[in-house]
Amino acid sequence: MILACVLALGPGSIAVGARAAPPQDPVRERRVARAVRTETAPVIDGVLDDAVWALAEPIGELHQVEPIEGAPTERTEVRVLFDAEHLYLGVRCFDSDPVRIVGTQMARDADLDPDDRVEIVIDTFLDRRNAYFFQMSPVGSKGDALIANNGQDFNKPWDGIWEGKSAIDALGWSFEMALPFQTLAFAPGASAWGLNVNRHVKRKNEVDRWNNGSRDYFVFQIAEAGDLTGLSGMRQGLGLDLVPFFHADWTNVNPGDADLAGKPGFDAFYRLTPSLQAILTVNTDFAETEVDARRLNLTRFPLFFPEKRDFFLQDAGIFGFGDLGRGDALLPFFSRRIGLDANGEEVPILYGGKLTGRHAGWNVGALDVHTEQQDGVPEKDLFVTRLSRNIGEQSTLGGIVTSGNPSGTRDNAVFGVDWNYRAENPFGDGTLTSSVWALHSATAGISGDDDAFGASLAVRSDLWRWGVKAREVQSDFDALLGFVPRRGIRSFSGDVQYRPRAVVPAASAAPSQASVRQWRFGLESVLVTDMDGDVETASIELQPFGFELESGDELNLQLVQEHEDLAAPFDIHDGVTIPAGTYDWLRARVEVESALKRPVSATLRLEGGEFYDGTREDLECEVSWRPSRWFHGSVGYEQNHVDLRQGAFATEIGRVRADVSFSPDLDWFNFVQFDNESDSLGWNSRLRWIPVPGQELFVVWNQTVEREGDALVSSFQEAAFKFGCTFRF
């Protein structure tokens, strides 16, 4: 059926089963670059005018990945120097039209999708699996992350201590980076690391890459990186970082009940070996963490909210298990169970310890946290450990153990083993992945059907993507330190996507921005049964049509057929209960997204059709405005209008963001939200200042305003101050 849809569009519009022929094959062999030792450190100002840069030859040209594999690119020169304390990277991005360089984001860790940028991955263990990620924009925005398991986990909230500056000139733009070896974990005595470089030229929606310029792979797939050689004599010092901080907090609940409190705390980081780090935290504080985006739940299952707290995000990828990712239907360990109650309110952490790293082919993670007594729940020790062994080039075999119950007195533990396989697709282009895993829970007073297990197989390439999954979660399985929204089920799912490229008439000619770059057709199905094989949920999602233009604009259309067999009624809204029974409905969805490179961009999602025994219409839209590097604002709105036999209701959420960047190191973030379910408005305002790398100051204001009759009344106010400073030894 999908193929018929493709052919119906006409023979000249799509290269069915083929891609545009590049003028040359993309570089596929593993390339080698050399770092040059220097005794004189360059001045990090973004301008490559230090004489020391002449010591290092450029590592070699980048090859175009998008829009045409192997086509001529905007020239990029990357140089690498090092001394005993730092790794230095100097990058010159030549541009044929520098006036049109896109640079709208200046804040630390900004989303740089709208901008020109360079991304660098560094595999310090040369294990072809895990890496550090760094990025710079033309106007000085710095970003970093941890990549684990060849991109299966991308830990963007991680912040390292390093220095980077950018500059724009008549030739294009350039930047310099100084990465302290004390920031990087690496294998002692190693002379080679993994390296890859991506450059994005946003106005042309162009992507260039240093190693492996095939669209079948991404820069996050560390197995496809090249090598950086010539390293020696790097020093990490004692490997000890002490980060004392002070936090002051003023709260005013139901005005008149104000409280002022302050407390010191500290985090300590110590490298037991150059590649294995121990972390101690005392009086842990998360005042600087942004509040969650509000969401309204129209299902009978709990919602998943991602982790945002730095302590738990540090090396979070090591704790990943099987093919169970963020937002999945099952996680044996979910760090938000620690230090937060079911309503998202803070449960104070008195102290905690963490051990993470890699050693001799082993990946090690252990975490123990002691929480304060709260709401009748006594003080708790909550523990998880994860151990896996690298096998072959990209596969692992491992296990996980969790222990503790953050919300009650009943003891709970989970034990699991997993095998994860990854390799070049032996049947064609792309990557083949497979996972087999099993979990067992031990809960006080419960025995019997307390296992969960599953397997998956997938192939991902630029043209074809397909995968299948199967799993069983037995009725008594429970992971009180994990996320288990549904039990007593067997689940089977599969998906296939066909994404042909439009024919490019001439390899040397730049395609029109209004032409189609890639078409999208897909089919996805899910079947969930109870343990007796009776169907509970079934869905089929067909994407008969979708495309991305060369400009970056996108349009997607989906049709969704749903089936639900409810064994018991559930409350979908106040005063509205869906009775037990069998329901079938059909819905349609259209999504439009304009290119982010424009100063004003927008997304729109419309969905409508049947819903249980009635109808439901959804609207979601967001408009973003980026007039300059100094300001970024957006307005978003969501509405669900549900009309059922049991009653009708509408839910609404409004969001406004207004972020001001005074410099790459001084930002003021504002996030305002309203929803008609709580009938309240919340304002989260955060000022972040980094005087020098390793020092951070946060000033935070939180306020909630509720409607009482015709009046708006402030029900909660909070002002917080936090300052931390890193001392390295």
MOKAHU-V75551 format. One record per backbone hydrogen bond with DSSP energy under -0.5 kcal/mol. CO is the residue of the C=O (numbers start at 1). NH is the residue of the N-H. E is the energy in kcal/mol with one decimal. If there is no record, write none. Layout:
co:CO nh:NH e:E
co:CO nh:NH e:E
This chain:
co:1 nh:5 e:-1.8
co:2 nh:6 e:-2.0
co:3 nh:7 e:-2.6
co:4 nh:8 e:-1.9
co:5 nh:9 e:-0.6
co:6 nh:9 e:-1.3
co:7 nh:10 e:-1.6
co:10 nh:13 e:-0.9
co:10 nh:14 e:-0.6
co:14 nh:16 e:-1.3
co:15 nh:18 e:-1.8
co:18 nh:501 e:-0.8
co:27 nh:212 e:-0.5
co:27 nh:213 e:-1.3
co:29 nh:31 e:-0.6
co:31 nh:227 e:-2.8
co:33 nh:229 e:-3.0
co:36 nh:82 e:-1.8
co:39 nh:41 e:-0.5
co:42 nh:44 e:-0.5
co:43 nh:45 e:-1.5
co:46 nh:48 e:-0.5
co:47 nh:49 e:-1.9
co:50 nh:53 e:-1.6
co:51 nh:54 e:-1.6
co:52 nh:55 e:-1.7
co:53 nh:56 e:-1.2
co:55 nh:57 e:-0.5
co:63 nh:209 e:-2.9
co:64 nh:70 e:-3.0
co:66 nh:207 e:-1.8
co:68 nh:71 e:-1.8
co:71 nh:64 e:-0.9
co:75 nh:94 e:-1.7
co:77 nh:92 e:-2.7
co:78 nh:59 e:-2.4
co:79 nh:90 e:-2.3
co:80 nh:36 e:-1.9
co:81 nh:88 e:-3.2
co:82 nh:38 e:-2.5
co:84 nh:235 e:-2.9
co:85 nh:181 e:-2.8
co:86 nh:83 e:-2.1
co:87 nh:179 e:-3.1
co:88 nh:81 e:-2.4
co:89 nh:177 e:-2.3
co:90 nh:79 e:-2.7
co:91 nh:93 e:-0.6
co:91 nh:175 e:-2.0
co:92 nh:77 e:-2.5
co:92 nh:94 e:-0.9
co:93 nh:173 e:-2.2
co:95 nh:98 e:-0.6
co:97 nh:100 e:-2.2
co:98 nh:101 e:-1.5
co:101 nh:103 e:-0.7
co:102 nh:116 e:-2.6
co:104 nh:106 e:-0.5
co:105 nh:141 e:-0.6
co:107 nh:110 e:-1.4
co:110 nh:112 e:-0.9
co:111 nh:114 e:-0.6
co:112 nh:115 e:-1.8
co:116 nh:138 e:-0.5
co:117 nh:200 e:-2.9
co:118 nh:136 e:-1.8
co:119 nh:198 e:-2.8
co:120 nh:134 e:-2.7
co:121 nh:196 e:-1.7
co:122 nh:124 e:-1.1
co:122 nh:132 e:-2.5
co:123 nh:126 e:-0.9
co:123 nh:194 e:-2.7
co:124 nh:187 e:-1.0
co:129 nh:150 e:-3.1
co:131 nh:147 e:-2.9
co:132 nh:122 e:-2.4
co:133 nh:145 e:-1.8
co:134 nh:120 e:-3.4
co:135 nh:143 e:-1.9
co:136 nh:118 e:-2.0
co:137 nh:140 e:-1.6
co:141 nh:137 e:-1.2
co:142 nh:109 e:-3.8
co:143 nh:135 e:-2.3
co:145 nh:133 e:-2.5
co:146 nh:155 e:-3.1
co:147 nh:131 e:-2.2
co:148 nh:152 e:-0.6
co:148 nh:153 e:-1.9
co:149 nh:152 e:-1.3
co:153 nh:148 e:-2.6
co:153 nh:155 e:-0.6
co:154 nh:156 e:-1.5
co:155 nh:146 e:-1.2
co:155 nh:158 e:-1.0
co:160 nh:162 e:-0.7
co:161 nh:180 e:-0.5
co:163 nh:178 e:-2.8
co:165 nh:176 e:-2.1
co:167 nh:174 e:-2.6
co:169 nh:172 e:-0.8
co:171 nh:95 e:-2.6
co:172 nh:169 e:-2.4
co:173 nh:93 e:-3.2
co:174 nh:167 e:-2.4
co:175 nh:91 e:-2.5
co:176 nh:165 e:-2.0
co:177 nh:89 e:-1.9
co:178 nh:163 e:-2.1
co:178 nh:180 e:-0.7
co:179 nh:87 e:-2.3
co:180 nh:183 e:-1.6
co:180 nh:184 e:-0.8
co:187 nh:190 e:-1.5
co:191 nh:231 e:-1.9
co:193 nh:228 e:-3.5
co:194 nh:123 e:-1.9
co:195 nh:226 e:-2.6
co:196 nh:121 e:-2.3
co:197 nh:210 e:-2.1
co:198 nh:119 e:-2.9
co:199 nh:208 e:-2.7
co:200 nh:117 e:-1.5
co:200 nh:202 e:-0.8
co:201 nh:204 e:-1.0
co:201 nh:206 e:-2.3
co:202 nh:205 e:-1.2
co:206 nh:201 e:-2.4
co:207 nh:65 e:-3.4
co:207 nh:66 e:-1.7
co:208 nh:199 e:-2.8
co:209 nh:63 e:-3.5
co:214 nh:217 e:-1.5
co:218 nh:221 e:-1.7
co:220 nh:222 e:-1.3
co:221 nh:224 e:-2.2
co:222 nh:225 e:-1.9
co:226 nh:195 e:-2.1
co:227 nh:33 e:-3.0
co:227 nh:229 e:-0.5
co:228 nh:193 e:-2.4
co:229 nh:35 e:-3.0
co:236 nh:239 e:-1.1
co:239 nh:271 e:-2.2
co:240 nh:729 e:-2.8
co:241 nh:269 e:-3.0
co:242 nh:727 e:-2.9
co:243 nh:267 e:-1.7
co:244 nh:725 e:-1.7
co:245 nh:265 e:-2.2
co:246 nh:723 e:-1.8
co:247 nh:263 e:-2.8
co:248 nh:721 e:-2.6
co:249 nh:261 e:-2.7
co:250 nh:719 e:-2.7
co:251 nh:259 e:-2.7
co:252 nh:717 e:-1.4
co:253 nh:257 e:-0.6
co:257 nh:253 e:-1.6
co:259 nh:251 e:-2.8
co:261 nh:249 e:-3.7
co:263 nh:247 e:-2.5
co:265 nh:245 e:-2.8
co:266 nh:282 e:-2.3
co:267 nh:243 e:-3.2
co:268 nh:280 e:-2.5
co:269 nh:241 e:-3.0
co:270 nh:272 e:-1.0
co:270 nh:278 e:-3.5
co:273 nh:276 e:-1.4
co:274 nh:186 e:-1.0
co:275 nh:358 e:-2.1
co:276 nh:272 e:-1.6
co:276 nh:273 e:-1.5
co:277 nh:356 e:-2.5
co:278 nh:270 e:-3.0
co:279 nh:354 e:-2.3
co:280 nh:268 e:-2.8
co:281 nh:352 e:-2.3
co:282 nh:266 e:-1.4
co:284 nh:349 e:-0.5
co:286 nh:289 e:-1.6
co:296 nh:298 e:-0.6
co:309 nh:312 e:-0.5
co:309 nh:313 e:-1.6
co:310 nh:314 e:-1.6
co:313 nh:316 e:-2.1
co:315 nh:318 e:-1.3
co:316 nh:319 e:-1.4
co:317 nh:320 e:-1.4
co:321 nh:324 e:-1.9
co:323 nh:325 e:-0.9
co:324 nh:321 e:-0.6
co:325 nh:328 e:-1.9
co:329 nh:485 e:-0.6
co:329 nh:486 e:-0.5
co:331 nh:483 e:-2.7
co:334 nh:337 e:-2.3
co:335 nh:338 e:-1.9
co:337 nh:339 e:-0.5
co:339 nh:347 e:-2.2
co:341 nh:344 e:-2.1
co:345 nh:341 e:-2.6
co:346 nh:348 e:-0.5
co:348 nh:350 e:-0.6
co:348 nh:372 e:-2.9
co:349 nh:284 e:-0.8
co:350 nh:283 e:-2.7
co:351 nh:370 e:-3.0
co:352 nh:281 e:-2.6
co:353 nh:368 e:-2.7
co:354 nh:279 e:-3.2
co:355 nh:366 e:-2.4
co:356 nh:277 e:-3.1
co:357 nh:364 e:-3.0
co:359 nh:362 e:-2.1
co:361 nh:390 e:-3.0
co:362 nh:359 e:-2.4
co:362 nh:364 e:-0.5
co:363 nh:388 e:-2.0
co:364 nh:357 e:-1.8
co:365 nh:386 e:-3.7
co:366 nh:355 e:-2.9
co:367 nh:384 e:-2.3
co:368 nh:353 e:-3.2
co:369 nh:371 e:-0.6
co:369 nh:382 e:-2.7
co:370 nh:350 e:-2.0
co:370 nh:351 e:-1.3
co:371 nh:380 e:-1.4
co:374 nh:377 e:-2.2
co:376 nh:378 e:-0.6
co:377 nh:374 e:-2.3
co:380 nh:371 e:-2.1
co:380 nh:382 e:-0.5
co:382 nh:369 e:-2.3
co:383 nh:403 e:-2.9
co:384 nh:367 e:-2.9
co:385 nh:401 e:-2.5
co:386 nh:365 e:-2.5
co:387 nh:399 e:-3.0
co:388 nh:363 e:-3.0
co:389 nh:397 e:-1.9
co:391 nh:395 e:-1.7
co:395 nh:391 e:-3.5
co:396 nh:420 e:-2.7
co:397 nh:389 e:-3.1
co:398 nh:418 e:-2.3
co:399 nh:387 e:-2.3
co:400 nh:416 e:-2.3
co:401 nh:385 e:-2.7
co:402 nh:414 e:-1.9
co:403 nh:383 e:-2.9
co:405 nh:408 e:-0.8
co:411 nh:444 e:-2.3
co:412 nh:404 e:-2.7
co:413 nh:442 e:-3.2
co:414 nh:402 e:-2.2
co:415 nh:440 e:-2.8
co:416 nh:400 e:-2.2
co:417 nh:438 e:-2.3
co:418 nh:398 e:-2.8
co:419 nh:436 e:-2.4
co:420 nh:396 e:-2.4
co:421 nh:434 e:-2.5
co:423 nh:432 e:-2.9
co:424 nh:426 e:-0.5
co:425 nh:428 e:-1.1
co:430 nh:425 e:-2.3
co:431 nh:460 e:-2.2
co:432 nh:423 e:-2.2
co:433 nh:458 e:-2.6
co:434 nh:421 e:-3.3
co:435 nh:456 e:-2.1
co:436 nh:419 e:-2.7
co:437 nh:454 e:-2.2
co:438 nh:417 e:-2.1
co:439 nh:452 e:-2.4
co:440 nh:415 e:-3.0
co:441 nh:443 e:-0.5
co:442 nh:413 e:-1.6
co:443 nh:446 e:-2.4
co:446 nh:443 e:-0.6
co:447 nh:449 e:-0.5
co:448 nh:450 e:-2.1
co:449 nh:476 e:-2.8
co:450 nh:441 e:-2.6
co:451 nh:474 e:-2.5
co:452 nh:439 e:-3.8
co:453 nh:472 e:-2.8
co:454 nh:437 e:-2.4
co:455 nh:470 e:-2.3
co:456 nh:435 e:-1.8
co:457 nh:468 e:-2.7
co:458 nh:433 e:-2.7
co:459 nh:466 e:-2.3
co:460 nh:431 e:-2.2
co:463 nh:499 e:-3.0
co:464 nh:461 e:-1.8
co:465 nh:497 e:-3.2
co:466 nh:459 e:-2.9
co:467 nh:495 e:-2.3
co:468 nh:457 e:-2.2
co:469 nh:493 e:-2.4
co:470 nh:455 e:-2.4
co:471 nh:491 e:-2.9
co:472 nh:453 e:-2.1
co:473 nh:488 e:-1.6
co:473 nh:489 e:-2.1
co:474 nh:477 e:-1.5
co:479 nh:482 e:-2.2
co:481 nh:334 e:-3.0
co:483 nh:331 e:-2.1
co:488 nh:531 e:-0.6
co:489 nh:473 e:-2.7
co:490 nh:529 e:-2.7
co:491 nh:471 e:-2.3
co:492 nh:527 e:-2.9
co:493 nh:469 e:-2.7
co:494 nh:525 e:-2.7
co:495 nh:467 e:-2.2
co:496 nh:523 e:-2.4
co:497 nh:465 e:-2.0
co:498 nh:521 e:-2.0
co:500 nh:519 e:-2.8
co:501 nh:15 e:-1.5
co:503 nh:505 e:-0.6
co:506 nh:509 e:-1.2
co:512 nh:515 e:-1.5
co:513 nh:551 e:-1.6
co:515 nh:550 e:-2.7
co:517 nh:502 e:-1.5
co:518 nh:548 e:-2.2
co:521 nh:498 e:-3.3
co:522 nh:543 e:-3.1
co:523 nh:496 e:-2.3
co:524 nh:541 e:-3.5
co:525 nh:494 e:-2.0
co:526 nh:539 e:-2.4
co:527 nh:492 e:-2.8
co:528 nh:536 e:-3.1
co:528 nh:537 e:-2.0
co:529 nh:490 e:-2.4
co:530 nh:533 e:-1.8
co:534 nh:530 e:-2.5
co:536 nh:565 e:-2.8
co:537 nh:528 e:-3.3
co:538 nh:563 e:-2.3
co:539 nh:526 e:-2.3
co:540 nh:542 e:-0.5
co:540 nh:561 e:-2.7
co:541 nh:524 e:-2.5
co:542 nh:544 e:-0.8
co:542 nh:559 e:-2.7
co:543 nh:522 e:-1.7
co:545 nh:557 e:-2.4
co:546 nh:520 e:-2.8
co:547 nh:555 e:-2.2
co:548 nh:517 e:-2.9
co:548 nh:518 e:-1.6
co:549 nh:552 e:-1.6
co:553 nh:549 e:-3.0
co:554 nh:593 e:-2.3
co:555 nh:547 e:-2.6
co:556 nh:591 e:-2.9
co:557 nh:545 e:-0.9
co:558 nh:589 e:-2.9
co:559 nh:542 e:-2.9
co:560 nh:562 e:-0.5
co:560 nh:587 e:-2.9
co:561 nh:540 e:-2.1
co:562 nh:585 e:-2.1
co:563 nh:538 e:-2.1
co:564 nh:566 e:-0.6
co:564 nh:583 e:-3.0
co:565 nh:567 e:-0.6
co:566 nh:581 e:-1.5
co:570 nh:572 e:-0.7
co:570 nh:578 e:-2.6
co:573 nh:576 e:-2.6
co:575 nh:577 e:-0.5
co:576 nh:572 e:-1.6
co:576 nh:573 e:-1.5
co:577 nh:579 e:-0.6
co:578 nh:570 e:-1.7
co:581 nh:566 e:-2.8
co:583 nh:564 e:-2.5
co:585 nh:562 e:-3.0
co:586 nh:610 e:-1.9
co:587 nh:560 e:-3.0
co:588 nh:608 e:-2.2
co:589 nh:558 e:-2.9
co:590 nh:606 e:-2.5
co:591 nh:556 e:-2.5
co:592 nh:604 e:-2.6
co:593 nh:554 e:-3.0
co:595 nh:598 e:-1.1
co:599 nh:626 e:-3.2
co:601 nh:624 e:-3.0
co:602 nh:594 e:-2.7
co:603 nh:622 e:-2.0
co:604 nh:592 e:-2.7
co:605 nh:620 e:-2.1
co:606 nh:590 e:-2.6
co:607 nh:618 e:-3.5
co:608 nh:588 e:-2.5
co:609 nh:616 e:-2.3
co:611 nh:614 e:-2.5
co:614 nh:611 e:-2.2
co:615 nh:643 e:-2.7
co:616 nh:609 e:-1.0
co:617 nh:641 e:-3.0
co:618 nh:607 e:-2.0
co:619 nh:639 e:-2.7
co:620 nh:605 e:-3.0
co:621 nh:637 e:-2.5
co:622 nh:603 e:-2.3
co:623 nh:635 e:-2.3
co:624 nh:601 e:-1.9
co:625 nh:633 e:-2.6
co:628 nh:631 e:-0.9
co:629 nh:106 e:-0.6
co:630 nh:661 e:-2.6
co:631 nh:628 e:-0.8
co:632 nh:659 e:-3.1
co:633 nh:625 e:-3.4
co:634 nh:657 e:-2.7
co:635 nh:623 e:-2.5
co:636 nh:655 e:-2.7
co:637 nh:621 e:-2.4
co:638 nh:653 e:-2.2
co:639 nh:619 e:-2.5
co:640 nh:642 e:-0.6
co:640 nh:651 e:-2.5
co:641 nh:617 e:-2.3
co:642 nh:649 e:-2.5
co:643 nh:615 e:-2.4
co:644 nh:647 e:-1.1
co:647 nh:644 e:-2.3
co:649 nh:642 e:-2.8
co:651 nh:640 e:-2.2
co:652 nh:676 e:-1.6
co:653 nh:638 e:-2.7
co:654 nh:674 e:-2.3
co:655 nh:636 e:-3.0
co:656 nh:672 e:-2.8
co:657 nh:634 e:-2.2
co:659 nh:632 e:-2.3
co:660 nh:662 e:-0.6
co:660 nh:668 e:-3.0
co:663 nh:666 e:-1.3
co:665 nh:690 e:-2.7
co:666 nh:662 e:-2.1
co:666 nh:663 e:-1.5
co:667 nh:688 e:-2.9
co:668 nh:660 e:-2.9
co:669 nh:686 e:-2.8
co:670 nh:658 e:-1.9
co:671 nh:684 e:-2.8
co:672 nh:656 e:-2.5
co:673 nh:682 e:-2.9
co:674 nh:654 e:-2.9
co:675 nh:679 e:-1.0
co:675 nh:680 e:-1.1
co:679 nh:707 e:-1.7
co:680 nh:675 e:-1.4
co:681 nh:705 e:-3.1
co:682 nh:673 e:-2.6
co:683 nh:685 e:-0.5
co:683 nh:703 e:-1.9
co:684 nh:671 e:-2.3
co:685 nh:701 e:-2.9
co:686 nh:669 e:-3.2
co:686 nh:688 e:-0.5
co:687 nh:699 e:-1.9
co:688 nh:667 e:-2.6
co:689 nh:691 e:-0.6
co:689 nh:697 e:-2.4
co:692 nh:695 e:-2.3
co:694 nh:726 e:-2.1
co:696 nh:724 e:-2.5
co:697 nh:689 e:-2.3
co:698 nh:722 e:-2.5
co:699 nh:687 e:-2.8
co:700 nh:720 e:-2.9
co:701 nh:685 e:-3.0
co:702 nh:718 e:-2.5
co:703 nh:683 e:-2.7
co:704 nh:715 e:-2.2
co:704 nh:716 e:-1.4
co:705 nh:681 e:-3.1
co:706 nh:708 e:-0.5
co:706 nh:713 e:-3.5
co:708 nh:711 e:-1.9
co:711 nh:708 e:-3.1
co:711 nh:713 e:-0.5
co:713 nh:706 e:-3.2
co:713 nh:715 e:-0.6
co:714 nh:255 e:-0.6
co:715 nh:254 e:-2.5
co:716 nh:704 e:-2.5
co:717 nh:252 e:-2.7
co:718 nh:702 e:-2.8
co:719 nh:250 e:-3.1
co:720 nh:700 e:-2.9
co:721 nh:248 e:-2.4
co:722 nh:698 e:-3.1
co:723 nh:246 e:-1.9
co:724 nh:696 e:-2.3
co:725 nh:244 e:-0.7
co:727 nh:242 e:-2.7
co:729 nh:238 e:-2.2
